[in-house]
Amino acid sequence: MALMAVLESDLRALSAEARRRYPAVKDGAEHAILKLRSVSSPSELAQNEDILRIFLMACEVRTVKLSVIGLSCIQKLISHDAVSQSALKEIFSTLKNHAEMADESVQLKTLQTILIIFQSRLFPENEDNMAQALGICLRLLENSRSSDSVRNTAAATFRQAVALIFDHVVQVESLPVGKFGSGGHLSRTSSVTGDVNRSMNHSESLDHEFTSGGPSLMRETQTNVGKIGLRLLEDLTALAAGGSATWLHVNSLQRTFALDILEFVLSNYVFAFRMLVSYEQVLRHQICSLIMTSLRTNAEVEGEAGEPYFRRLVLRSVAHIIRLYSSSLITECEVFLSMLVKVTFLDLPLWHRILVLEVLRGFCVEARTLRILFQNFDMHPKNTNVVEGMVKALARVVSSVQMFKNVFHLPCRHPKNTNVVEGMVKALARVVSSVQFQETSEESLAAVAGMFSSKAKGIEWSLDNDASNAAVLVASEAHAITLAIEGLLGVVFTVATLTDEAVDAGELESPRCDYDPLPKCTGKTAVLCISMVDSLWLTILDALSLILSRSQGEAIILEILKGYQAFTQACGVLHAVEPLNSYLASLCKFTISFPNEADRRSLSQSPGPKRSESLVDQKDNIVLTPKNVQALRTLFNIAHRLHNVLGPSWVLVLETLAALDRAIHSPHATTQEVSTAKLTRESSGHYSDFNILSSLNSQLFESSALMHISAVKALLSALRQLSHQWVEPLWDEVVGHFLELADNSSHHLRNIALDALDQSICAVLGSEQFQNNALSHGPSKEVRTFTFFCGWKAPYSLDKLRSLECAVISPLRVLYFSTQSTDVRAGTLKILLHILERCGEKLHYSWSNILEMLRSVADASEKDLVTLGFQSLRVIMNDGLSSIPADCLYV
């Protein structure tokens, strides 16, 4: 055999080397050569230890040349399974002695031999042998006299030994074989959407491994290898905390190295901690305690624990625990998440907060993690709303500079009981909002736009911790803002993806289906999506609208508008009306840019109607920027996707399209080219922005042929609300019909009539025509003077305006006093409440009718009527008292 020939050659070399000074070794080698000729297989060598004995004898001499030959031959025997388990103790004793030799080649051979033992059938299952082998590696690693190559080799050998130990634990304990890689870390794609989609695909494989991986009941470890892994975990935890290892007999070790090994085990051997009780206990009581202590920042951290790499390892370990073990470590993960959110408020080095933001961003773009966190915490009544807390913390980083110059250098208080997934998003949004009033905000925003542009091209930007000049500081702040934006967008795309899952699972109707308000959703994913939207939509909207209003880079604008589109479409599928309207209204704000718009009016982001073209003279110049064009394209995409479910929200879309139509046909409207910022109109013929937008506008209305009947009715209803010219001549007939239906014996018809009356009155009072004239002819002299100088026209006389207002409000008084039905009276008071909330400050001449109705409510015996009346009275006292004429306030 080749092995025998090689061994014989090695024995001859050993004999020659020992001939002069070590005759016993020489004689033993020659004797072994004779015995070797009678052996035909490695198994026979394992039974006859004479061959191994001569190599151990050569090592005992402890000269470099003999030791190198002896260790090399021992390695060959072990690799060919030619050594028995009984010889292992003597081999480790020899290796321990050689580790203490000062020669580098001997130390390297020693480490190499240990690794070969771990990779062979001689894998030590005895605790003493294992401790001795691992202790040799660690002592060489920590020995100040060891060369760099020895230390590096010792570290690598220890890492591989740990991996092999836990591989054996998995095998011997019959655990599932699945590995999770670096704790679920995935390489980034060129967009946040790509990151979320990749995380969803990755989560499917993880979920499959968790569900098909074996018994779900936890159990105690019964094997020696399992106990060895447990002892190793305990010692690594002690060393990472700065203590000593009792089993490994190591007094100290670099905390960073020990924590790095722990992080590797936590991320790669999840089933050991999920299925073995003793491992889970070590994780819960020792490892989590270590991480919590290391994560604290309430005192000055000195030495190794304050270094960036150590902090990064701590945060990575926290991320692994939250990603992989949050379902079983509820309390611990709640504490971790609260501590992470708190860091975004503290006066810590920028690099430290960026590390935390990277972790929060990772949670937000990993759909599986975000879903589990929201289910386990935010949807559980007894737990902290951790996702909500994360979102709010991110958003607060964005908005806190409204009071402070530089959010990155100011300590902030963190409220008690922070909601954690919402807190994550708010933390990200807080970073985003930090650009609002910073002196360097323009530079930071330009850097943020550059980072999004680089990412879109596949170039990933990384932070240089050692750089300290001003340019790098701006880039670092921009990096933090970028992480926050990406985290918020990750939540948005996760909600959209989960909503699509619910549609595919049949829990929700596709937006292509006929709009029919469904009973309350009961599907697990649908309920999750609705809860996430209700909890997070407003915080995300505030942050994204702020950064969109301040950004000019094409890549960041496209990414944020993708987020708008995804979240708005999800709200439409979920029938979340208020968030849907709010996102539509916010999006519409970015579609048409009118000169001096901010000075002329305040555009609300509330679900109420948006008047993008109001109070603007058509002779004004209108410039459509690339941002406006992209926002319009996004609006068209949403309208096409949701045309069957928009319902009353069509009004918001149509108001913007009406303004666009005026811009398209205005000789004073232009578009701005992206590259040169040159104002052009029809500069590229058929393919100009105006032609494209006009074509999209036409296609939207042509697609009504594909809409369901209910969607067409909603579209026509919205078009009707925009056509105010018919209100006065037809008002009495229309309202009279509603009043007749309100007296119908059918409860369903009565509700339809009341709803139609509500929408009609609010549409008239909220119309441009009424608003302009109410402002121009109101009783305030100051208001009249202001409108005169603004040049607003007043086509209505004072008497005509009084007549219009009273005609609109009086049907409520008639209906209330003419009906004996309690539910109709209650419906009438609800309409009144809506009017006061939306248009109360614009009323001047109908207060006598309103107050007469409220006085009569005081005599009503029905509890519901009194409650509604009191709500209306509260709105008047808060918002409308100044607009009530004095003669109406008699008692």
ABEGO torsion letter per residue (X at the ends): XAAAAAAAAAAAAAAAAAAAABAAAAAAAAAAAAAAAABABAAAAAABAAAAAAAAAAAAAGBAAAAAAAAAAAAAAAAAGABBAAAAAAAAAAAAAAAABABAAAAAAAAAAAAAAAABAABBABAAAAAAAAAAAAAAAABAABBAAAAAAAAAAAAAAAAAAAAAAAAAAGBBABBAEBGGBBBBBABAAAAAAAAAAAAAAAAAAAAAAEBABBBBBABAAAAAAAAAAAAAAAAAAGBBBAAAGBABBBAAAAAAAAAAAAAABAAAAAABAAAAAAAAAAAAAAAAAAABAABBBBEAAABAAAAAAAAAAAAAAAAAAAAABAAAAAAAAAAAAAAAABBBBAAAAAAAAAAAAAAAABAAAAAAAAAAAAABAABBBAAAAAAAAAAAAAAAAAABABAAABBBBBBBGBBAAAAAAAAAAAAAAAAAABAAAAAAAAAAAAAAAAAAAGBBBBBBAABABAAAAAAAAAAAAAAAAAAAAAAAAAAAAAAAAAAAAGABBBAABBBBBBBBBABAAAAAAAAAAAAAAAAAAAAAAAAAAABABAAAAAAAAAAAAAAAAAAAAAGBAAAAAAAAAAAAAAABBBBGAAAABBBBABABBBBAABGBBAABBBBBBAAAAAAAAAAAAAAAAAAAAAEAAAAAAAAAAAAAAAAAABAABBBBBAAAGBBBBGAAEAABAAAAAAAAAAAAAAAAAABBAAAAAAAAAAAAAABAAAAAAAAAAAAAAAAAAAABABAAAAAAAAAAAAAAAAAAAABAAAAAAAAAABABAAAAAAAAAAGBBBABBAAAAAAAAAAAAAAAAAAAAABABAAAAAAAAAAAAAAAAAAAAABAAAAAAAAAAAAAAAABABAAAAAAAAAAAAAAAAAAAAABBAAAABX
